[in-house]
């Protein structure tokens, strides 16, 4: 009776990575590009203007991709207004 409880507890910890993987599968190509850029230097905090310049994507596309990444829980927003920066969640 102990083994099934241990197995159930171990498999319960899989839900978070499974949900994260599912969120990655639903991302658009532009969101994947932004995520790749953020992963290349995870310690950096980038503005939308930085991401536009570095990825070559249109500003509105970058904004939409950032919203998708925020909803997926893959990045975090730091600050507000013109001082807003985005960083990968570790």
JOBELVEN-V501274 format. One record per residue. N is the residue number from 1. RES is the residue in three letters. OMEGA is omega in radians with two decimals (999 if undefined). Layout:
n->N res->RES omega->OMEGA
n->N res->RES omega->OMEGA
This chain:
n->1 res->UNK omega->-3.12
n->2 res->UNK omega->-3.10
n->3 res->UNK omega->3.11
n->4 res->UNK omega->3.11
n->5 res->UNK omega->3.13
n->6 res->UNK omega->3.13
n->7 res->UNK omega->3.12
n->8 res->UNK omega->3.13
n->9 res->UNK omega->-3.14
n->10 res->UNK omega->-3.14
n->11 res->UNK omega->3.09
n->12 res->UNK omega->3.12
n->13 res->UNK omega->-3.11
n->14 res->UNK omega->-3.04
n->15 res->UNK omega->-3.12
n->16 res->UNK omega->3.10
n->17 res->UNK omega->3.12
n->18 res->UNK omega->3.12
n->19 res->UNK omega->3.12
n->20 res->UNK omega->3.10
n->21 res->UNK omega->3.12
n->22 res->UNK omega->3.11
n->23 res->UNK omega->3.11
n->24 res->UNK omega->-3.12
n->25 res->UNK omega->-3.11
n->26 res->UNK omega->-3.08
n->27 res->UNK omega->3.07
n->28 res->UNK omega->3.13
n->29 res->UNK omega->3.14
n->30 res->UNK omega->3.10
n->31 res->UNK omega->3.10
n->32 res->UNK omega->3.10
n->33 res->UNK omega->3.11
n->34 res->UNK omega->3.14
n->35 res->UNK omega->3.10
n->36 res->UNK omega->3.12
n->37 res->UNK omega->3.13
n->38 res->UNK omega->3.12
n->39 res->UNK omega->-3.11
n->40 res->UNK omega->3.08
n->41 res->UNK omega->-3.00
n->42 res->UNK omega->-3.13
n->43 res->UNK omega->-3.11
n->44 res->UNK omega->3.03
n->45 res->UNK omega->-3.00
n->46 res->UNK omega->3.05
n->47 res->UNK omega->3.03
n->48 res->UNK omega->3.11
n->49 res->UNK omega->3.07
n->50 res->UNK omega->-3.10
n->51 res->UNK omega->3.07
n->52 res->UNK omega->-3.11
n->53 res->UNK omega->-3.04
n->54 res->UNK omega->-3.11
n->55 res->UNK omega->-3.11
n->56 res->UNK omega->3.11
n->57 res->UNK omega->3.10
n->58 res->UNK omega->-3.08
n->59 res->UNK omega->-3.13
n->60 res->UNK omega->3.10
n->61 res->UNK omega->3.10
n->62 res->UNK omega->3.14
n->63 res->UNK omega->3.12
n->64 res->UNK omega->3.13
n->65 res->UNK omega->3.10
n->66 res->UNK omega->3.09
n->67 res->UNK omega->3.13
n->68 res->UNK omega->3.13
n->69 res->UNK omega->3.08
n->70 res->UNK omega->3.13
n->71 res->UNK omega->3.13
n->72 res->UNK omega->3.13
n->73 res->UNK omega->-3.10
n->74 res->UNK omega->3.11
n->75 res->UNK omega->3.08
n->76 res->UNK omega->3.11
n->77 res->UNK omega->3.13
n->78 res->UNK omega->3.13
n->79 res->UNK omega->-3.13
n->80 res->UNK omega->3.12
n->81 res->UNK omega->-3.12
n->82 res->UNK omega->-3.14
n->83 res->UNK omega->-3.11
n->84 res->UNK omega->3.08
n->85 res->UNK omega->3.13
n->86 res->UNK omega->-3.11
n->87 res->UNK omega->3.08
n->88 res->UNK omega->3.04
n->89 res->UNK omega->-3.13
n->90 res->UNK omega->999
